[in-house]
Amino acid sequence: LPTIRDVEDLPKLQHAYKSMLTSMIAVDELVGTVVDTLTNTGELDNTVIVFTSDNGWFYGEHRAVGKELPYEEGIRVPLVVRAPGQASDAVASQMVLNNDLAPTLASLAGVTVPYQPDGVDFTSLLDDPVGAPWGRVVFLVEHWYGPTPLMWQHATNMALRFDTNNFDLLYALSFASLTNPTEVTGREFYLLNFDPFQRTSLTLPPSLENTFLQYTVALLTCNGQSCHLLEGFK
């Protein structure tokens, strides 16, 4: 990613940030138009609306510009779901992933998925965002990218993101190669409740570092129910 060089970059970042916010006006107008059209045609109560994003963006945080890094600014995205008959004006704090969207939408549509997805149906959170049981306490963040012609052959970075209500630690690392996941080029550890901006990486005992590494590899290679169990679902 491009890095911040000096204070001369700050006005450019501020301009980019304000421009991005300005562009959201058109998005807001589009959402309003869609909802108005659904209301006028009598289809609003027969429609599920999902509003989210694929990634966050760095405006100088961690001296980076862009996306792709597994820090909080990059991995936390908004998720707003409006579904007929579900709880309204409620906020859920549980960790939900983008791969949860497919099984959730299938459930809302009354469709049976013919295989076990890696994601988990979160319609229970739509019914009761506060009291519904939800098992996920950790998930894998991964970004694959490499120089042409090796694109998608190398894991640029991977991280374990823990639910801070259960285990206050984010573990981030960089792999040199997917074929040799123990060849790590960098490691960073943060206590998010005490260091929410992830400014001070901790030093952990080698045994604990190795435990996290093996857990990361297990999540990398899991599928379906095995992923659910590793994330904390029973």
N, C-alpha and C positions, 0 to 999 in steps of 0.2 A: 504494500500500500504506500501511497505518497505520505511523506512525513512532514511535520511542521518544522520549519527551519529557524524562523525567528519571528519577532513581533510584526514584521512587515506582512506576514501571512494573515494576521488576525482580521484586518478589514475585509479581505477576500472571503474569509470564512463567515464573517458576520453577514456579508452581502448574500452569500450562498444560502445561509440559514433563513434569512428573511425572504428570499426568493422562493425557497421550498415551502414556507408557510403560506405565501401568497398563492402558490399553485394549488393549495388545498381548498381555496375558495371554490374552484371549479368542481372539485370532488364533492364538496358539501352541497353545491347546487345540484349535481347529478343525483346524489342520494335522495335529496328532497323531491326531485322530479320523478324518480322511480317510485317512491312511496306514494306520492300524490296520484300517480297513474294507477298503481295497484288499488288504492282506495276508491278512486272513481270508477274502476271496472269491477269492483266487488271481489277482488282477488287477494286483498291484503291478508285476510284470515286464512288463506290457503297457501301462503308463501313463507318460506324461511329466508331471512336476510342475514348474511354473514359479512362482516366488515373486518378485514385484517390486513396484514402486510407480510412480505416475505422476509424482511430483515430491517434492522435499524441502521443508522448512518452515523459516522464519526465526523464531528466538526472540530477536530483538534484534540479530542479526548485521547489519552495515551499517545499523544503526538502523532496521531494518524488521521487521515482523511479518506473517507469511503466506507467500506463495509468489510465483511468476511472474517474479522477477528472475533474470538469467542468471549469478549468482554460484555458486561451488562448492556452497554449502549447498543451493541450489535445484535444480541440475541433476544432482547425483550421487545415484543411488538404488541400493538393493540389487538384485541379480539372482542368484537361486539356481535352478539347473536340475538336475533329477534325471531321467535318461533311461536306459532299459534298455541295458546293454552299454557305457555311457560311463564315462569315468574318474571315480573316486569320491574324495571328500575332497581335491579339487584346486582351486586358486585361480588364475584367469586375471586378468591385469592389463590386457589389451587393451581398447580402447574399443568397447563394444557399445551400440547404440541400440535404442529401443523399436520402431522400424520394421524391425529385424532379426528380431523375434520371428515374424512371419508366414511369411517364407520358411524360417526354421529349423524351425518346427513342421510346415510342409508337407513339408520334406525328411525329417523324422523319421517322418512318417506315410506316406512313399512317394508323395506327391502331386506332380504336376508343375504348377507355377504357370503359367497360360496367358498371362502377361505378364511384363515385366521389372520387378520391384519396386524401389523406392528403397532398401530395406534389403538386407542381405547375409546369406546363410545362414552361421551360425556353428557348425554341427555339428563342423567340424574342431577348434574350440577345446574342445568337449566330449570329443573323442577324445584330444587332446593339448594341454592348456591352456598349456603352457610352450613347446613346440617347433613348434607349427603356425604356418605363415605367416599373417600378418594384415596387410592393407595400410593400414587406416585411420589416418591421422595428423592429421586435422582433421575437425570436423563443425560443422554450423550449429545454433545454438540460436535459436529464434524464438518470440515470444509475440505473438499478435494479440489486441488488445482495444481497444475504444473506447466512448465514451458512446452510449447509445441515442439515436437510431435508427441510429447509425453503427457499431454493434458489428460486429467482424470486418472493418472496413474500414481499420483503421490498425494498423501494426506498432508496438506499444508499445516493444519492445526486441528486438534481435538481437545475436548474439555468435558469434565464431569460437572454438571451444575446440580447442587443439592438444594433441597427445600430447607431454607434457613430456619424454619420452625422445628426441624428435626435434626439437622446436622449443618452447622454454620460453616460451610467451606465450599469454595469453588476451586476445582483443580483444573488447570489448563496446561496443555503440553503441545509440543510440535513433533510430528513424526517425520523421519527422513524418507520412509518408504512403507507402503502398505504391505509389501512382501516381507518386511523385517520390522514389525511394529515395536520391537524393543530398542530400535535405534532412534533414540530421542535426541533432538537437537536443542531443546529448551524446556524448562519446567517452571511454572509459576503457581503459587498457592495463595489464596486470599481468604481472610475471615470477613465475610460480607457485612455482618451486623456491626462490626467495629471499623471496617474499612470499605464502605459502600462504593467508593470511587476507584477501588482496586489500585491503590498507589504503592503499597508496600507488600512485596512478595515475601512469603515466609519460607523458612528452612525447616523441612520435616525430616524425621528419621528415615534412613534408606528403606527400612522394612515397610514403613507406611507408604512411602512413595511407590514401592513395588506393588503393594496391594492395590493402590489406585490405578496403576498401569495395567495390571491384570484385569481389573474390573472394566477398564476402558476397552480393552481388547475383547472381553466377553460381550459387551454391549455392541461393539462393532460387528461381531459375527452372529448375533442372535437373530431370531425371526419369530413373529407371532407370539405365542404364549411364553416362550422363553424370554422375550424382551419384557413382557409384562411382569414376570417374576423378578427379573433383575432390577426393574424400576421400583419395585416395592408392592405391586398388586398381588393379592392372595388368590 
